[in-house]
Amino acid sequence: MNKVAALVGGALVIGLLAGGLLDVVTFLVARYGPESGHWSFRGNGALAVPFGLGPVMLAAAWAALVWRYRGFQTWLRRGLWTVAGGIAIFILLVIFVFVANTDLTLLLIATIVIVPVFAGFQRSREALVRRGGLAEHIGAGVAFPLALALGFYASELVLPPGS
């Protein structure tokens, strides 16, 4: 039971911190974000941040849990690289909005499904050692998005993006 509590508790803590960080970035973009001509990321335009980076964080967390369940020793590093790659793709999509005046942020929402499924089919050369059962990983997978949303909401009470 201690391993279950540690994994689910870790997912809750990381989700709360990620949600708070997401709100801080949204606040900064809403206040100081780029703008030009007929478009702006200030004000309501800053909603691109939680709707773009939220799915990236969720996909990376779920992929890391899949890698952990499958026994990858590098599951945490892979999850962090997935976040970094998702942020890079988000930035490229934002640049594409500037250049082509077309919003492709919805493509990031597809990563919620694509990245964890890819993690499930990925083969490894490293020694696979399962860390826990399926139920605890599913519990952590449910706890993370709830904590992400709660962390974002709680952080908004302190630092509203529009203020």
Chimera marker file (.cmm) of the C-alpha trace (Angstrom):
<marker_set name="trace">
<marker id="1" x="0.000" y="0.000" z="0.000" r="1" g="1" b="0" radius="0.5"/>
<marker id="2" x="2.925" y="2.377" z="0.632" r="1" g="1" b="0" radius="0.5"/>
<marker id="3" x="4.061" y="2.134" z="-2.998" r="1" g="1" b="0" radius="0.5"/>
<marker id="4" x="0.546" y="2.927" z="-4.202" r="1" g="1" b="0" radius="0.5"/>
<marker id="5" x="0.317" y="5.960" z="-1.928" r="1" g="1" b="0" radius="0.5"/>
<marker id="6" x="3.774" y="7.125" z="-2.992" r="1" g="1" b="0" radius="0.5"/>
<marker id="7" x="2.985" y="6.915" z="-6.716" r="1" g="1" b="0" radius="0.5"/>
<marker id="8" x="-0.474" y="8.495" z="-6.465" r="1" g="1" b="0" radius="0.5"/>
<marker id="9" x="0.785" y="11.078" z="-3.954" r="1" g="1" b="0" radius="0.5"/>
<marker id="10" x="3.703" y="11.922" z="-6.233" r="1" g="1" b="0" radius="0.5"/>
<marker id="11" x="1.298" y="12.354" z="-9.155" r="1" g="1" b="0" radius="0.5"/>
<marker id="12" x="-0.831" y="14.662" z="-7.003" r="1" g="1" b="0" radius="0.5"/>
<marker id="13" x="2.111" y="16.811" z="-5.916" r="1" g="1" b="0" radius="0.5"/>
<marker id="14" x="3.594" y="17.041" z="-9.408" r="1" g="1" b="0" radius="0.5"/>
<marker id="15" x="0.145" y="17.799" z="-10.842" r="1" g="1" b="0" radius="0.5"/>
<marker id="16" x="-0.453" y="20.596" z="-8.327" r="1" g="1" b="0" radius="0.5"/>
<marker id="17" x="2.961" y="22.119" z="-9.053" r="1" g="1" b="0" radius="0.5"/>
<marker id="18" x="2.482" y="21.800" z="-12.816" r="1" g="1" b="0" radius="0.5"/>
<marker id="19" x="-0.953" y="23.430" z="-12.576" r="1" g="1" b="0" radius="0.5"/>
<marker id="20" x="0.484" y="26.314" z="-10.567" r="1" g="1" b="0" radius="0.5"/>
<marker id="21" x="3.321" y="26.745" z="-13.053" r="1" g="1" b="0" radius="0.5"/>
<marker id="22" x="0.825" y="26.679" z="-15.905" r="1" g="1" b="0" radius="0.5"/>
<marker id="23" x="-1.132" y="29.507" z="-14.267" r="1" g="1" b="0" radius="0.5"/>
<marker id="24" x="2.004" y="31.601" z="-13.715" r="1" g="1" b="0" radius="0.5"/>
<marker id="25" x="2.964" y="31.227" z="-17.384" r="1" g="1" b="0" radius="0.5"/>
<marker id="26" x="-0.619" y="32.089" z="-18.393" r="1" g="1" b="0" radius="0.5"/>
<marker id="27" x="-0.495" y="35.190" z="-16.175" r="1" g="1" b="0" radius="0.5"/>
<marker id="28" x="2.794" y="36.322" z="-17.722" r="1" g="1" b="0" radius="0.5"/>
<marker id="29" x="1.526" y="35.795" z="-21.270" r="1" g="1" b="0" radius="0.5"/>
<marker id="30" x="-1.772" y="37.555" z="-20.475" r="1" g="1" b="0" radius="0.5"/>
<marker id="31" x="0.063" y="40.541" z="-19.058" r="1" g="1" b="0" radius="0.5"/>
<marker id="32" x="3.203" y="40.790" z="-21.200" r="1" g="1" b="0" radius="0.5"/>
<marker id="33" x="2.580" y="38.447" z="-24.136" r="1" g="1" b="0" radius="0.5"/>
<marker id="34" x="3.247" y="39.267" z="-27.759" r="1" g="1" b="0" radius="0.5"/>
<marker id="35" x="0.777" y="41.166" z="-29.917" r="1" g="1" b="0" radius="0.5"/>
<marker id="36" x="0.749" y="42.569" z="-33.401" r="1" g="1" b="0" radius="0.5"/>
<marker id="37" x="-1.909" y="44.038" z="-35.651" r="1" g="1" b="0" radius="0.5"/>
<marker id="38" x="-5.111" y="42.006" z="-35.397" r="1" g="1" b="0" radius="0.5"/>
<marker id="39" x="-3.894" y="39.253" z="-33.032" r="1" g="1" b="0" radius="0.5"/>
<marker id="40" x="-2.642" y="39.216" z="-29.477" r="1" g="1" b="0" radius="0.5"/>
<marker id="41" x="-1.709" y="36.718" z="-26.808" r="1" g="1" b="0" radius="0.5"/>
<marker id="42" x="-2.552" y="39.266" z="-24.144" r="1" g="1" b="0" radius="0.5"/>
<marker id="43" x="-5.848" y="38.989" z="-22.305" r="1" g="1" b="0" radius="0.5"/>
<marker id="44" x="-7.989" y="36.140" z="-23.642" r="1" g="1" b="0" radius="0.5"/>
<marker id="45" x="-5.253" y="35.204" z="-26.112" r="1" g="1" b="0" radius="0.5"/>
<marker id="46" x="-3.328" y="33.811" z="-23.164" r="1" g="1" b="0" radius="0.5"/>
<marker id="47" x="-5.813" y="30.926" z="-23.072" r="1" g="1" b="0" radius="0.5"/>
<marker id="48" x="-3.555" y="29.363" z="-25.692" r="1" g="1" b="0" radius="0.5"/>
<marker id="49" x="-1.157" y="28.582" z="-22.847" r="1" g="1" b="0" radius="0.5"/>
<marker id="50" x="-3.348" y="26.270" z="-20.719" r="1" g="1" b="0" radius="0.5"/>
<marker id="51" x="-5.070" y="24.810" z="-23.785" r="1" g="1" b="0" radius="0.5"/>
<marker id="52" x="-1.695" y="24.229" z="-25.452" r="1" g="1" b="0" radius="0.5"/>
<marker id="53" x="0.634" y="23.306" z="-22.607" r="1" g="1" b="0" radius="0.5"/>
<marker id="54" x="-1.985" y="21.532" z="-20.483" r="1" g="1" b="0" radius="0.5"/>
<marker id="55" x="-2.295" y="18.658" z="-22.989" r="1" g="1" b="0" radius="0.5"/>
<marker id="56" x="1.499" y="18.549" z="-23.293" r="1" g="1" b="0" radius="0.5"/>
<marker id="57" x="1.874" y="18.095" z="-19.528" r="1" g="1" b="0" radius="0.5"/>
<marker id="58" x="-0.905" y="15.508" z="-19.409" r="1" g="1" b="0" radius="0.5"/>
<marker id="59" x="0.510" y="13.502" z="-22.327" r="1" g="1" b="0" radius="0.5"/>
<marker id="60" x="4.011" y="13.532" z="-20.827" r="1" g="1" b="0" radius="0.5"/>
<marker id="61" x="2.744" y="12.423" z="-17.419" r="1" g="1" b="0" radius="0.5"/>
<marker id="62" x="0.693" y="9.600" z="-18.877" r="1" g="1" b="0" radius="0.5"/>
<marker id="63" x="3.561" y="8.499" z="-21.121" r="1" g="1" b="0" radius="0.5"/>
<marker id="64" x="5.935" y="8.505" z="-18.142" r="1" g="1" b="0" radius="0.5"/>
<marker id="65" x="3.463" y="6.337" z="-16.220" r="1" g="1" b="0" radius="0.5"/>
<marker id="66" x="3.225" y="3.929" z="-19.164" r="1" g="1" b="0" radius="0.5"/>
<marker id="67" x="7.029" y="3.717" z="-19.357" r="1" g="1" b="0" radius="0.5"/>
<marker id="68" x="7.219" y="3.209" z="-15.591" r="1" g="1" b="0" radius="0.5"/>
<marker id="69" x="4.597" y="0.458" z="-15.650" r="1" g="1" b="0" radius="0.5"/>
<marker id="70" x="6.333" y="-1.288" z="-18.529" r="1" g="1" b="0" radius="0.5"/>
<marker id="71" x="9.575" y="-1.306" z="-16.526" r="1" g="1" b="0" radius="0.5"/>
<marker id="72" x="11.694" y="1.305" z="-18.304" r="1" g="1" b="0" radius="0.5"/>
<marker id="73" x="14.427" y="2.444" z="-15.951" r="1" g="1" b="0" radius="0.5"/>
<marker id="74" x="14.584" y="5.810" z="-17.728" r="1" g="1" b="0" radius="0.5"/>
<marker id="75" x="10.845" y="6.537" z="-17.412" r="1" g="1" b="0" radius="0.5"/>
<marker id="76" x="11.308" y="9.853" z="-15.579" r="1" g="1" b="0" radius="0.5"/>
<marker id="77" x="13.932" y="11.157" z="-18.005" r="1" g="1" b="0" radius="0.5"/>
<marker id="78" x="11.748" y="10.114" z="-20.935" r="1" g="1" b="0" radius="0.5"/>
<marker id="79" x="8.791" y="11.947" z="-19.387" r="1" g="1" b="0" radius="0.5"/>
<marker id="80" x="10.815" y="15.124" z="-18.903" r="1" g="1" b="0" radius="0.5"/>
<marker id="81" x="12.091" y="14.964" z="-22.484" r="1" g="1" b="0" radius="0.5"/>
<marker id="82" x="8.498" y="14.516" z="-23.618" r="1" g="1" b="0" radius="0.5"/>
<marker id="83" x="7.528" y="17.724" z="-21.804" r="1" g="1" b="0" radius="0.5"/>
<marker id="84" x="10.475" y="19.559" z="-23.364" r="1" g="1" b="0" radius="0.5"/>
<marker id="85" x="9.572" y="18.284" z="-26.832" r="1" g="1" b="0" radius="0.5"/>
<marker id="86" x="5.923" y="19.217" z="-26.343" r="1" g="1" b="0" radius="0.5"/>
<marker id="87" x="6.868" y="22.733" z="-25.259" r="1" g="1" b="0" radius="0.5"/>
<marker id="88" x="9.102" y="23.065" z="-28.331" r="1" g="1" b="0" radius="0.5"/>
<marker id="89" x="6.250" y="21.928" z="-30.592" r="1" g="1" b="0" radius="0.5"/>
<marker id="90" x="3.913" y="24.391" z="-28.851" r="1" g="1" b="0" radius="0.5"/>
<marker id="91" x="6.366" y="27.241" z="-29.461" r="1" g="1" b="0" radius="0.5"/>
<marker id="92" x="6.694" y="26.214" z="-33.115" r="1" g="1" b="0" radius="0.5"/>
<marker id="93" x="2.904" y="26.192" z="-33.441" r="1" g="1" b="0" radius="0.5"/>
<marker id="94" x="2.743" y="29.668" z="-31.897" r="1" g="1" b="0" radius="0.5"/>
<marker id="95" x="5.332" y="30.876" z="-34.410" r="1" g="1" b="0" radius="0.5"/>
<marker id="96" x="3.239" y="29.260" z="-37.144" r="1" g="1" b="0" radius="0.5"/>
<marker id="97" x="0.255" y="31.290" z="-35.915" r="1" g="1" b="0" radius="0.5"/>
<marker id="98" x="2.310" y="34.459" z="-36.367" r="1" g="1" b="0" radius="0.5"/>
<marker id="99" x="3.553" y="33.519" z="-39.829" r="1" g="1" b="0" radius="0.5"/>
<marker id="100" x="0.538" y="31.784" z="-41.401" r="1" g="1" b="0" radius="0.5"/>
<marker id="101" x="-2.305" y="33.249" z="-39.304" r="1" g="1" b="0" radius="0.5"/>
<marker id="102" x="-3.635" y="29.703" z="-38.749" r="1" g="1" b="0" radius="0.5"/>
<marker id="103" x="-4.202" y="28.157" z="-35.339" r="1" g="1" b="0" radius="0.5"/>
<marker id="104" x="-3.004" y="24.565" z="-35.034" r="1" g="1" b="0" radius="0.5"/>
<marker id="105" x="-3.117" y="24.347" z="-31.241" r="1" g="1" b="0" radius="0.5"/>
<marker id="106" x="-5.731" y="21.594" z="-31.485" r="1" g="1" b="0" radius="0.5"/>
<marker id="107" x="-2.961" y="19.329" z="-32.755" r="1" g="1" b="0" radius="0.5"/>
<marker id="108" x="-1.504" y="19.401" z="-29.253" r="1" g="1" b="0" radius="0.5"/>
<marker id="109" x="-4.720" y="17.951" z="-27.864" r="1" g="1" b="0" radius="0.5"/>
<marker id="110" x="-4.140" y="14.866" z="-30.016" r="1" g="1" b="0" radius="0.5"/>
<marker id="111" x="-0.887" y="14.310" z="-28.123" r="1" g="1" b="0" radius="0.5"/>
<marker id="112" x="-2.937" y="13.301" z="-25.072" r="1" g="1" b="0" radius="0.5"/>
<marker id="113" x="-3.706" y="10.042" z="-26.878" r="1" g="1" b="0" radius="0.5"/>
<marker id="114" x="-0.817" y="9.673" z="-29.327" r="1" g="1" b="0" radius="0.5"/>
<marker id="115" x="2.147" y="10.000" z="-26.941" r="1" g="1" b="0" radius="0.5"/>
<marker id="116" x="1.026" y="7.466" z="-24.279" r="1" g="1" b="0" radius="0.5"/>
<marker id="117" x="0.000" y="4.981" z="-26.985" r="1" g="1" b="0" radius="0.5"/>
<marker id="118" x="3.429" y="5.415" z="-28.593" r="1" g="1" b="0" radius="0.5"/>
<marker id="119" x="5.017" y="4.792" z="-25.177" r="1" g="1" b="0" radius="0.5"/>
<marker id="120" x="3.013" y="1.600" z="-24.861" r="1" g="1" b="0" radius="0.5"/>
<marker id="121" x="4.369" y="0.193" z="-28.117" r="1" g="1" b="0" radius="0.5"/>
<marker id="122" x="7.950" y="1.352" z="-27.699" r="1" g="1" b="0" radius="0.5"/>
<marker id="123" x="10.573" y="-1.363" z="-27.332" r="1" g="1" b="0" radius="0.5"/>
<marker id="124" x="13.542" y="-1.103" z="-25.019" r="1" g="1" b="0" radius="0.5"/>
<marker id="125" x="17.071" y="-2.420" z="-24.942" r="1" g="1" b="0" radius="0.5"/>
<marker id="126" x="17.348" y="-1.724" z="-21.236" r="1" g="1" b="0" radius="0.5"/>
<marker id="127" x="16.462" y="-4.246" z="-18.580" r="1" g="1" b="0" radius="0.5"/>
<marker id="128" x="12.760" y="-3.974" z="-17.865" r="1" g="1" b="0" radius="0.5"/>
<marker id="129" x="11.798" y="-4.108" z="-14.200" r="1" g="1" b="0" radius="0.5"/>
<marker id="130" x="8.125" y="-3.510" z="-13.476" r="1" g="1" b="0" radius="0.5"/>
<marker id="131" x="7.481" y="-1.047" z="-10.697" r="1" g="1" b="0" radius="0.5"/>
<marker id="132" x="4.058" y="-1.784" z="-9.273" r="1" g="1" b="0" radius="0.5"/>
<marker id="133" x="0.734" y="-2.900" z="-10.583" r="1" g="1" b="0" radius="0.5"/>
<marker id="134" x="-1.630" y="-1.573" z="-13.172" r="1" g="1" b="0" radius="0.5"/>
<marker id="135" x="-4.155" y="-0.238" z="-10.645" r="1" g="1" b="0" radius="0.5"/>
<marker id="136" x="-1.693" y="2.107" z="-8.952" r="1" g="1" b="0" radius="0.5"/>
<marker id="137" x="-0.532" y="3.465" z="-12.320" r="1" g="1" b="0" radius="0.5"/>
<marker id="138" x="-4.119" y="4.042" z="-13.383" r="1" g="1" b="0" radius="0.5"/>
<marker id="139" x="-4.729" y="5.760" z="-10.038" r="1" g="1" b="0" radius="0.5"/>
<marker id="140" x="-1.763" y="8.050" z="-10.640" r="1" g="1" b="0" radius="0.5"/>
<marker id="141" x="-2.988" y="8.642" z="-14.196" r="1" g="1" b="0" radius="0.5"/>
<marker id="142" x="-6.346" y="9.780" z="-12.848" r="1" g="1" b="0" radius="0.5"/>
<marker id="143" x="-4.824" y="11.791" z="-9.994" r="1" g="1" b="0" radius="0.5"/>
<marker id="144" x="-2.472" y="13.820" z="-12.202" r="1" g="1" b="0" radius="0.5"/>
<marker id="145" x="-5.061" y="15.615" z="-14.400" r="1" g="1" b="0" radius="0.5"/>
<marker id="146" x="-7.266" y="16.279" z="-11.378" r="1" g="1" b="0" radius="0.5"/>
<marker id="147" x="-4.312" y="17.769" z="-9.504" r="1" g="1" b="0" radius="0.5"/>
<marker id="148" x="-3.238" y="19.712" z="-12.611" r="1" g="1" b="0" radius="0.5"/>
<marker id="149" x="-6.688" y="21.321" z="-12.852" r="1" g="1" b="0" radius="0.5"/>
<marker id="150" x="-6.847" y="21.933" z="-9.091" r="1" g="1" b="0" radius="0.5"/>
<marker id="151" x="-3.351" y="23.457" z="-9.044" r="1" g="1" b="0" radius="0.5"/>
<marker id="152" x="-4.250" y="25.733" z="-11.961" r="1" g="1" b="0" radius="0.5"/>
<marker id="153" x="-7.506" y="26.788" z="-10.270" r="1" g="1" b="0" radius="0.5"/>
<marker id="154" x="-5.910" y="27.358" z="-6.849" r="1" g="1" b="0" radius="0.5"/>
<marker id="155" x="-3.113" y="29.362" z="-8.404" r="1" g="1" b="0" radius="0.5"/>
<marker id="156" x="-5.676" y="31.453" z="-10.291" r="1" g="1" b="0" radius="0.5"/>
<marker id="157" x="-7.240" y="32.465" z="-6.996" r="1" g="1" b="0" radius="0.5"/>
<marker id="158" x="-3.906" y="33.962" z="-5.961" r="1" g="1" b="0" radius="0.5"/>
<marker id="159" x="-2.677" y="35.155" z="-9.353" r="1" g="1" b="0" radius="0.5"/>
<marker id="160" x="-5.550" y="35.588" z="-11.849" r="1" g="1" b="0" radius="0.5"/>
<marker id="161" x="-4.264" y="35.739" z="-15.450" r="1" g="1" b="0" radius="0.5"/>
<marker id="162" x="-6.334" y="38.822" z="-16.269" r="1" g="1" b="0" radius="0.5"/>
<marker id="163" x="-5.176" y="40.898" z="-13.297" r="1" g="1" b="0" radius="0.5"/>
<link id1="1" id2="2" r="1" g="1" b="0" radius="0.2"/>
<link id1="2" id2="3" r="1" g="1" b="0" radius="0.2"/>
<link id1="3" id2="4" r="1" g="1" b="0" radius="0.2"/>
<link id1="4" id2="5" r="1" g="1" b="0" radius="0.2"/>
<link id1="5" id2="6" r="1" g="1" b="0" radius="0.2"/>
<link id1="6" id2="7" r="1" g="1" b="0" radius="0.2"/>
<link id1="7" id2="8" r="1" g="1" b="0" radius="0.2"/>
<link id1="8" id2="9" r="1" g="1" b="0" radius="0.2"/>
<link id1="9" id2="10" r="1" g="1" b="0" radius="0.2"/>
<link id1="10" id2="11" r="1" g="1" b="0" radius="0.2"/>
<link id1="11" id2="12" r="1" g="1" b="0" radius="0.2"/>
<link id1="12" id2="13" r="1" g="1" b="0" radius="0.2"/>
<link id1="13" id2="14" r="1" g="1" b="0" radius="0.2"/>
<link id1="14" id2="15" r="1" g="1" b="0" radius="0.2"/>
<link id1="15" id2="16" r="1" g="1" b="0" radius="0.2"/>
<link id1="16" id2="17" r="1" g="1" b="0" radius="0.2"/>
<link id1="17" id2="18" r="1" g="1" b="0" radius="0.2"/>
<link id1="18" id2="19" r="1" g="1" b="0" radius="0.2"/>
<link id1="19" id2="20" r="1" g="1" b="0" radius="0.2"/>
<link id1="20" id2="21" r="1" g="1" b="0" radius="0.2"/>
<link id1="21" id2="22" r="1" g="1" b="0" radius="0.2"/>
<link id1="22" id2="23" r="1" g="1" b="0" radius="0.2"/>
<link id1="23" id2="24" r="1" g="1" b="0" radius="0.2"/>
<link id1="24" id2="25" r="1" g="1" b="0" radius="0.2"/>
<link id1="25" id2="26" r="1" g="1" b="0" radius="0.2"/>
<link id1="26" id2="27" r="1" g="1" b="0" radius="0.2"/>
<link id1="27" id2="28" r="1" g="1" b="0" radius="0.2"/>
<link id1="28" id2="29" r="1" g="1" b="0" radius="0.2"/>
<link id1="29" id2="30" r="1" g="1" b="0" radius="0.2"/>
<link id1="30" id2="31" r="1" g="1" b="0" radius="0.2"/>
<link id1="31" id2="32" r="1" g="1" b="0" radius="0.2"/>
<link id1="32" id2="33" r="1" g="1" b="0" radius="0.2"/>
<link id1="33" id2="34" r="1" g="1" b="0" radius="0.2"/>
<link id1="34" id2="35" r="1" g="1" b="0" radius="0.2"/>
<link id1="35" id2="36" r="1" g="1" b="0" radius="0.2"/>
<link id1="36" id2="37" r="1" g="1" b="0" radius="0.2"/>
<link id1="37" id2="38" r="1" g="1" b="0" radius="0.2"/>
<link id1="38" id2="39" r="1" g="1" b="0" radius="0.2"/>
<link id1="39" id2="40" r="1" g="1" b="0" radius="0.2"/>
<link id1="40" id2="41" r="1" g="1" b="0" radius="0.2"/>
<link id1="41" id2="42" r="1" g="1" b="0" radius="0.2"/>
<link id1="42" id2="43" r="1" g="1" b="0" radius="0.2"/>
<link id1="43" id2="44" r="1" g="1" b="0" radius="0.2"/>
<link id1="44" id2="45" r="1" g="1" b="0" radius="0.2"/>
<link id1="45" id2="46" r="1" g="1" b="0" radius="0.2"/>
<link id1="46" id2="47" r="1" g="1" b="0" radius="0.2"/>
<link id1="47" id2="48" r="1" g="1" b="0" radius="0.2"/>
<link id1="48" id2="49" r="1" g="1" b="0" radius="0.2"/>
<link id1="49" id2="50" r="1" g="1" b="0" radius="0.2"/>
<link id1="50" id2="51" r="1" g="1" b="0" radius="0.2"/>
<link id1="51" id2="52" r="1" g="1" b="0" radius="0.2"/>
<link id1="52" id2="53" r="1" g="1" b="0" radius="0.2"/>
<link id1="53" id2="54" r="1" g="1" b="0" radius="0.2"/>
<link id1="54" id2="55" r="1" g="1" b="0" radius="0.2"/>
<link id1="55" id2="56" r="1" g="1" b="0" radius="0.2"/>
<link id1="56" id2="57" r="1" g="1" b="0" radius="0.2"/>
<link id1="57" id2="58" r="1" g="1" b="0" radius="0.2"/>
<link id1="58" id2="59" r="1" g="1" b="0" radius="0.2"/>
<link id1="59" id2="60" r="1" g="1" b="0" radius="0.2"/>
<link id1="60" id2="61" r="1" g="1" b="0" radius="0.2"/>
<link id1="61" id2="62" r="1" g="1" b="0" radius="0.2"/>
<link id1="62" id2="63" r="1" g="1" b="0" radius="0.2"/>
<link id1="63" id2="64" r="1" g="1" b="0" radius="0.2"/>
<link id1="64" id2="65" r="1" g="1" b="0" radius="0.2"/>
<link id1="65" id2="66" r="1" g="1" b="0" radius="0.2"/>
<link id1="66" id2="67" r="1" g="1" b="0" radius="0.2"/>
<link id1="67" id2="68" r="1" g="1" b="0" radius="0.2"/>
<link id1="68" id2="69" r="1" g="1" b="0" radius="0.2"/>
<link id1="69" id2="70" r="1" g="1" b="0" radius="0.2"/>
<link id1="70" id2="71" r="1" g="1" b="0" radius="0.2"/>
<link id1="71" id2="72" r="1" g="1" b="0" radius="0.2"/>
<link id1="72" id2="73" r="1" g="1" b="0" radius="0.2"/>
<link id1="73" id2="74" r="1" g="1" b="0" radius="0.2"/>
<link id1="74" id2="75" r="1" g="1" b="0" radius="0.2"/>
<link id1="75" id2="76" r="1" g="1" b="0" radius="0.2"/>
<link id1="76" id2="77" r="1" g="1" b="0" radius="0.2"/>
<link id1="77" id2="78" r="1" g="1" b="0" radius="0.2"/>
<link id1="78" id2="79" r="1" g="1" b="0" radius="0.2"/>
<link id1="79" id2="80" r="1" g="1" b="0" radius="0.2"/>
<link id1="80" id2="81" r="1" g="1" b="0" radius="0.2"/>
<link id1="81" id2="82" r="1" g="1" b="0" radius="0.2"/>
<link id1="82" id2="83" r="1" g="1" b="0" radius="0.2"/>
<link id1="83" id2="84" r="1" g="1" b="0" radius="0.2"/>
<link id1="84" id2="85" r="1" g="1" b="0" radius="0.2"/>
<link id1="85" id2="86" r="1" g="1" b="0" radius="0.2"/>
<link id1="86" id2="87" r="1" g="1" b="0" radius="0.2"/>
<link id1="87" id2="88" r="1" g="1" b="0" radius="0.2"/>
<link id1="88" id2="89" r="1" g="1" b="0" radius="0.2"/>
<link id1="89" id2="90" r="1" g="1" b="0" radius="0.2"/>
<link id1="90" id2="91" r="1" g="1" b="0" radius="0.2"/>
<link id1="91" id2="92" r="1" g="1" b="0" radius="0.2"/>
<link id1="92" id2="93" r="1" g="1" b="0" radius="0.2"/>
<link id1="93" id2="94" r="1" g="1" b="0" radius="0.2"/>
<link id1="94" id2="95" r="1" g="1" b="0" radius="0.2"/>
<link id1="95" id2="96" r="1" g="1" b="0" radius="0.2"/>
<link id1="96" id2="97" r="1" g="1" b="0" radius="0.2"/>
<link id1="97" id2="98" r="1" g="1" b="0" radius="0.2"/>
<link id1="98" id2="99" r="1" g="1" b="0" radius="0.2"/>
<link id1="99" id2="100" r="1" g="1" b="0" radius="0.2"/>
<link id1="100" id2="101" r="1" g="1" b="0" radius="0.2"/>
<link id1="101" id2="102" r="1" g="1" b="0" radius="0.2"/>
<link id1="102" id2="103" r="1" g="1" b="0" radius="0.2"/>
<link id1="103" id2="104" r="1" g="1" b="0" radius="0.2"/>
<link id1="104" id2="105" r="1" g="1" b="0" radius="0.2"/>
<link id1="105" id2="106" r="1" g="1" b="0" radius="0.2"/>
<link id1="106" id2="107" r="1" g="1" b="0" radius="0.2"/>
<link id1="107" id2="108" r="1" g="1" b="0" radius="0.2"/>
<link id1="108" id2="109" r="1" g="1" b="0" radius="0.2"/>
<link id1="109" id2="110" r="1" g="1" b="0" radius="0.2"/>
<link id1="110" id2="111" r="1" g="1" b="0" radius="0.2"/>
<link id1="111" id2="112" r="1" g="1" b="0" radius="0.2"/>
<link id1="112" id2="113" r="1" g="1" b="0" radius="0.2"/>
<link id1="113" id2="114" r="1" g="1" b="0" radius="0.2"/>
<link id1="114" id2="115" r="1" g="1" b="0" radius="0.2"/>
<link id1="115" id2="116" r="1" g="1" b="0" radius="0.2"/>
<link id1="116" id2="117" r="1" g="1" b="0" radius="0.2"/>
<link id1="117" id2="118" r="1" g="1" b="0" radius="0.2"/>
<link id1="118" id2="119" r="1" g="1" b="0" radius="0.2"/>
<link id1="119" id2="120" r="1" g="1" b="0" radius="0.2"/>
<link id1="120" id2="121" r="1" g="1" b="0" radius="0.2"/>
<link id1="121" id2="122" r="1" g="1" b="0" radius="0.2"/>
<link id1="122" id2="123" r="1" g="1" b="0" radius="0.2"/>
<link id1="123" id2="124" r="1" g="1" b="0" radius="0.2"/>
<link id1="124" id2="125" r="1" g="1" b="0" radius="0.2"/>
<link id1="125" id2="126" r="1" g="1" b="0" radius="0.2"/>
<link id1="126" id2="127" r="1" g="1" b="0" radius="0.2"/>
<link id1="127" id2="128" r="1" g="1" b="0" radius="0.2"/>
<link id1="128" id2="129" r="1" g="1" b="0" radius="0.2"/>
<link id1="129" id2="130" r="1" g="1" b="0" radius="0.2"/>
<link id1="130" id2="131" r="1" g="1" b="0" radius="0.2"/>
<link id1="131" id2="132" r="1" g="1" b="0" radius="0.2"/>
<link id1="132" id2="133" r="1" g="1" b="0" radius="0.2"/>
<link id1="133" id2="134" r="1" g="1" b="0" radius="0.2"/>
<link id1="134" id2="135" r="1" g="1" b="0" radius="0.2"/>
<link id1="135" id2="136" r="1" g="1" b="0" radius="0.2"/>
<link id1="136" id2="137" r="1" g="1" b="0" radius="0.2"/>
<link id1="137" id2="138" r="1" g="1" b="0" radius="0.2"/>
<link id1="138" id2="139" r="1" g="1" b="0" radius="0.2"/>
<link id1="139" id2="140" r="1" g="1" b="0" radius="0.2"/>
<link id1="140" id2="141" r="1" g="1" b="0" radius="0.2"/>
<link id1="141" id2="142" r="1" g="1" b="0" radius="0.2"/>
<link id1="142" id2="143" r="1" g="1" b="0" radius="0.2"/>
<link id1="143" id2="144" r="1" g="1" b="0" radius="0.2"/>
<link id1="144" id2="145" r="1" g="1" b="0" radius="0.2"/>
<link id1="145" id2="146" r="1" g="1" b="0" radius="0.2"/>
<link id1="146" id2="147" r="1" g="1" b="0" radius="0.2"/>
<link id1="147" id2="148" r="1" g="1" b="0" radius="0.2"/>
<link id1="148" id2="149" r="1" g="1" b="0" radius="0.2"/>
<link id1="149" id2="150" r="1" g="1" b="0" radius="0.2"/>
<link id1="150" id2="151" r="1" g="1" b="0" radius="0.2"/>
<link id1="151" id2="152" r="1" g="1" b="0" radius="0.2"/>
<link id1="152" id2="153" r="1" g="1" b="0" radius="0.2"/>
<link id1="153" id2="154" r="1" g="1" b="0" radius="0.2"/>
<link id1="154" id2="155" r="1" g="1" b="0" radius="0.2"/>
<link id1="155" id2="156" r="1" g="1" b="0" radius="0.2"/>
<link id1="156" id2="157" r="1" g="1" b="0" radius="0.2"/>
<link id1="157" id2="158" r="1" g="1" b="0" radius="0.2"/>
<link id1="158" id2="159" r="1" g="1" b="0" radius="0.2"/>
<link id1="159" id2="160" r="1" g="1" b="0" radius="0.2"/>
<link id1="160" id2="161" r="1" g="1" b="0" radius="0.2"/>
<link id1="161" id2="162" r="1" g="1" b="0" radius="0.2"/>
<link id1="162" id2="163" r="1" g="1" b="0" radius="0.2"/>
</marker_set>
